[in-house]
Amino acid sequence: MHDNQPRTSTPDTLPEVITRYLTAHRAHDTATAITAFTGEATVIDEGNTYEGTEAIEGWLDRSATEFTYTINLTGAQQTDATRYIATHHLEGNFPGGSIDLRYQFTLRDGLIERLVIEP
């Protein structure tokens, strides 16, 4: 991007690798979700850092079974050439029952290099 301004995206304009991850994550398909990450990717969620595919795979398995919830993509934004934010609304049996989370993706070579999930 030449103007360094965030641009609103629609879910169908997010890069394929992000939609592949999000779709697989929603379906609790860890095997497909992990293919979206680089081998040395980092995920930060709930103050915990997971580095590398083995740690991320463990995080995906736990997050798929820890709580029951629905997740809806409510917004998407491209912040620069390699960074995207996908905002989701979750409702379920976790503490508080409802939350909006920002999934902040950094891509490298067509894969997710870094994912930070926070309110």
NORVENRA-V759850 format. One record per backbone hydrogen bond with DSSP energy under -1.0 kcal/mol. NH is the residue of the N-H (numbers start at 1). CO is the residue of the C=O. E is the energy in kcal/mol with one decimal. If there is no record, write none. Layout:
NH,CO,E ; NH,CO,E
This chain:
7,78,-2.9 ; 9,76,-3.0 ; 13,10,-2.6 ; 14,11,-1.0 ; 19,15,-2.0 ; 20,16,-2.8 ; 21,17,-2.0 ; 22,18,-2.9 ; 23,19,-2.6 ; 24,20,-2.3 ; 25,21,-3.1 ; 26,22,-2.4 ; 27,23,-1.7 ; 28,25,-1.3 ; 29,24,-3.1 ; 30,28,-1.1 ; 33,29,-2.5 ; 34,30,-2.5 ; 36,33,-1.6 ; 37,34,-1.5 ; 38,112,-2.4 ; 41,38,-1.4 ; 42,113,-1.9 ; 43,50,-2.6 ; 44,115,-2.8 ; 45,48,-2.3 ; 48,45,-2.2 ; 50,43,-3.2 ; 52,41,-3.2 ; 53,39,-1.1 ; 56,52,-2.3 ; 57,53,-2.7 ; 58,54,-1.9 ; 59,55,-2.1 ; 60,56,-2.8 ; 61,57,-2.4 ; 62,58,-2.3 ; 63,59,-2.9 ; 64,60,-1.6 ; 65,62,-1.0 ; 66,62,-2.1 ; 70,91,-3.1 ; 72,89,-2.2 ; 74,87,-3.2 ; 75,87,-1.4 ; 77,85,-2.4 ; 78,7,-3.1 ; 79,83,-2.0 ; 80,83,-1.3 ; 84,105,-2.2 ; 85,77,-3.1 ; 86,103,-2.4 ; 87,75,-2.5 ; 88,101,-2.9 ; 89,72,-2.7 ; 90,99,-3.2 ; 91,70,-1.8 ; 92,97,-2.0 ; 93,68,-2.2 ; 97,94,-2.0 ; 99,90,-2.3 ; 101,88,-2.7 ; 102,118,-3.5 ; 103,86,-2.7 ; 104,116,-3.2 ; 105,84,-3.0 ; 106,114,-2.5 ; 107,82,-2.8 ; 108,111,-2.8 ; 111,108,-1.7 ; 112,36,-3.5 ; 113,106,-3.1 ; 114,106,-1.7 ; 115,42,-2.2 ; 116,104,-2.1 ; 117,44,-2.9 ; 118,102,-1.8
